[in-house]
Each structure stands twice: as C-alpha cells, then as structure tokens.
Amino acid sequence: MEMRYALAILVPPLAVFKCKRPTQTALNVALTLCFFVPGALHAAMIVFDHSEEQRAQDVQNAIREWQKRAAA
C-alpha cells in the first residue's frame, strides 16, 4: 500500500491507474496537467478509497468463512 501512496505523490495518474479506475485516471491526468498538487491530492484520495474497499472485502470474506465453519 505504501507504494501506491508514493506513486500518488510522484506520478499521480499511474497510482490511479493501478487502482483500476480508468475514468478516474482520465480525470487525474487532466488535474495533473493543470496543476500538479490537485492531481496528487486526487490520486491520494483514490488510493485511500481503494485500500478501504480492499479492507471491507477482506472483512466480508472472513465473515463468509466463519459462517461456513459455523454451519458445518
């Protein structure tokens, strides 16, 4: 995860692209070309959102596994 945050600061569109968000990548390219700071902030927000989605998915998977074990 730290690598994506570093990319968000150094190369914002690449960080957004690695989060698999193509429309957000296009927006980030435009923001980065206008001014670098808005592009970097947008990329950091996308990376944070992506990591939160991953955590939520991990929790859901753990709950499903627990339910399977409890039912057996």
C-alpha positions in Angstrom: 0.0 0.0 0.0 2.8 2.4 0.7 4.0 2.0 -2.8 0.7 3.4 -4.2 0.9 6.4 -1.9 4.4 7.1 -3.1 3.1 6.8 -6.7 0.3 9.2 -5.8 2.8 11.8 -4.9 5.4 11.2 -7.7 3.2 10.0 -10.6 -0.5 10.6 -9.7 -2.1 9.1 -12.9 -0.1 5.9 -12.5 -1.3 5.4 -8.9 -4.9 5.9 -10.0 -4.4 3.5 -13.0 -3.0 0.8 -10.6 -6.3 1.1 -8.6 -8.1 0.0 -11.8 -10.2 3.2 -12.2 -10.0 4.2 -15.9 -12.4 7.1 -15.8 -10.8 8.5 -12.7 -7.4 8.1 -14.4 -8.5 10.4 -17.2 -9.7 13.0 -14.7 -6.5 12.7 -12.8 -4.4 13.2 -16.0 -6.4 16.5 -16.6 -5.9 17.6 -12.9 -2.2 16.8 -13.0 -1.7 18.7 -16.3 -3.5 21.7 -15.0 -1.7 21.8 -11.6 0.3 19.1 -10.0 -1.0 19.4 -6.5 -4.7 18.8 -7.3 -3.7 15.7 -9.3 -1.6 14.4 -6.4 -4.4 15.0 -3.9 -7.0 13.3 -6.1 -4.7 10.3 -6.5 -4.2 10.1 -2.8 -7.9 10.1 -2.2 -8.4 7.4 -4.8 -5.6 5.2 -3.3 -7.2 5.7 0.2 -10.6 4.7 -1.1 -9.2 1.7 -2.9 -7.4 0.5 0.3 -10.7 0.9 2.3 -12.6 -1.2 -0.3 -9.9 -3.9 0.0 -10.2 -3.9 3.8 -14.0 -4.2 3.6 -13.8 -7.0 1.1 -11.3 -8.8 3.4 -13.8 -8.5 6.3 -16.6 -9.8 4.2 -14.6 -12.8 3.1 -13.6 -13.5 6.7 -17.3 -13.4 7.8 -18.3 -15.8 5.0 -15.6 -18.2 6.0 -16.7 -18.0 9.6 -20.3 -18.7 8.6 -19.2 -21.7 6.6 -17.3 -23.1 9.5 -20.2 -22.4 11.9 -22.7 -24.1 9.6 -20.6 -27.3 9.3 
